[in-house]
Every structure is written in structure tokens, then in C-alpha cells.
Amino acid sequence: MKTIDLSPMTAVNLPFNFSSISQSFQLGSSLKEKPSSEGYWAIIRGDSVVVREEAESCFLPQGAAPVWLNSYQPPICIGFWNDIPLWACTIPSDTPLEAPYTAEPFNAGEQRLDMATLTLAGLSQQILHWHRHSRFCSRCGSPTEPLNHNWGTRCISCTAEHYPHIHPCAIVLVKRGSQILLTRKPGWKSGRYGLVAGFLDFGESLEECAIREVKEETGIEICNVRYVGSQNWPFPAQLMAGFVADYAGGEIIVDRDELEDAKWFSIDALPSLPPVRSIARFIIDNFAR
């Protein structure tokens, strides 16, 4: 069996990628699994996960379901963490919480969740999103039922089978000598900049997507596009394919429908950057020079 490279220069060990939990987590294969009702609880509240806060550390709740739990739908078991069931469910974003429970945002500026907890919570959110959006057949509109041994569904009327939808995106670091191109989206934390990114379009390769997105959002032409790694991004179901490219020409023209700003920054004088949990930061930290 091929060994997975977990060196710092490899994106496979980023949060939300399965390698970060694979040694202790066994992913379930069907919504039909019915283990014990006790276990770990990945409770998603809006853009946050509910955790128990103890001695300035955060943990997924464990044991029986919290007495205040009022889920949109019955909890589902998505697998086993250290041989204990992991239950996932969604609660209204305005659900009040009392100590020791608190809602930890996925996009927190200072991430308090360890890599395993963050990854389990993200995986839970991704599966719950698929579960909510696969209850009815996209071909005929009839209800669906879970398939055995995987996360697909089958229409009970027309028998069409449906499988989890993963949306590929390209994210790219553009280099010009000792400078890199960074962009800022509206609503981001003050002063923070990141990389150009966008969804794959019909008929495109990922490299073509990277070229188009940079051109559309910043007016810059790029060349020598090379792949450097990928990250599962469960918000709600993206796969971020990371690239590094070289400047080929043009002046910055910011697409104001997408961005608030775009600038060239010296690698020795970078602004506030995305958090280390993201592939954007991984690319900047490992390939900017």
C-alpha cells in the first residue's frame, strides 16, 4: 500500500482532510446504521459547532444526547470515533446555550478546536448538508431512501441513484518576482487578504479555472500554473485544488462584484492572512518564496 506523505509541504495533513482523523475515525457507510444512542455529538448551529468548554479547552459533547437538543431532523450516526458512535445533527442558529456548552465558529479568528475536533465537525456539517438536500429525487421529485454501504440515495419511484455532490474550486497564488497577488473580499476581518479562488465551470480543467478566475477578478494574466495540493472544504461541500502560478502581464483591475481589493504585496511585508486551517495559508506559507 502506498504511504501517504504527511510532511509539512503536503496538503494532505490539513484540517478537514480525512488523513487528519483516519487513524481514529471510521466513516459510516449508510444512514441505515443504528448504533447505540450514546456517543460523541457533532451539533451544528449555523456556522458553528457546539462544544463543551472545560479549562479553556473545547470538546465535542459525549454520552447521551444533551437534554436541550432540539434538532431539525433526527440525529444520524456518521461513523465511529475511537470506536464510539459520532452523532451529527443541526439545531436552529438561535438555540440558547448554557455553560459548559458554547458555539465555536468554524471561521473563528483564533481557532480553539484541535485538528481532529475541527475535522470531525466539518465532516459532520458536510454530511448533514448532503442529507438535507438529497431527501427528494432531482429527476422526478419523489422521496429517496438511503443505499446500503455508501452515502448515496435511490428514488423510491424512478429508482434513480444520487451520490454526494462535491464542488471543485481552484485557488491560486500568483507570484511576480518577490511579490505575491492577494485579494480581499467584502466582510472579511479588517486588514485580511487571501488568494484568488473560484468554482470550476463547464468544460474547464482546474488549471483553466485558475487562469480564468485570476483574469476575471483582478485583470492579471498568469502562466506556468502548477498544482500543489488540495483540501476538503465542507462549507458546504467544496474541494479546493491549490495552484501556484507566475505573473504573465496586465495591471490590476478589481472586479467589484467579487472583491473589495486586490494588491501586490512583498513577501517580506504581508498583511493579515487566512488562518492556518486553510489551504490558502498553506500555499502562502510554503510556496510564497
Secondary structure as GFF3:
##gff-version 3
##sequence-region A 1 289
A	DSSP	three_ten_helix	11	13	.	.	.	ID=ss1
A	DSSP	three_ten_helix	18	20	.	.	.	ID=ss2
A	DSSP	beta_strand	25	27	.	.	.	ID=ss3
A	DSSP	beta_strand	39	45	.	.	.	ID=ss4
A	DSSP	beta_strand	48	54	.	.	.	ID=ss5
A	DSSP	beta_strand	57	59	.	.	.	ID=ss6
A	DSSP	beta_strand	62	63	.	.	.	ID=ss7
A	DSSP	beta_strand	76	81	.	.	.	ID=ss8
A	DSSP	beta_strand	84	91	.	.	.	ID=ss9
A	DSSP	beta_strand	101	105	.	.	.	ID=ss10
A	DSSP	alpha_helix	115	132	.	.	.	ID=ss11
A	DSSP	beta_strand	144	146	.	.	.	ID=ss12
A	DSSP	beta_strand	153	155	.	.	.	ID=ss13
A	DSSP	beta_strand	161	162	.	.	.	ID=ss14
A	DSSP	beta_strand	167	176	.	.	.	ID=ss15
A	DSSP	beta_strand	179	184	.	.	.	ID=ss16
A	DSSP	beta_strand	196	199	.	.	.	ID=ss17
A	DSSP	alpha_helix	206	218	.	.	.	ID=ss18
A	DSSP	beta_strand	221	233	.	.	.	ID=ss19
A	DSSP	beta_strand	238	249	.	.	.	ID=ss20
A	DSSP	beta_strand	261	266	.	.	.	ID=ss21
A	DSSP	alpha_helix	279	287	.	.	.	ID=ss22
###
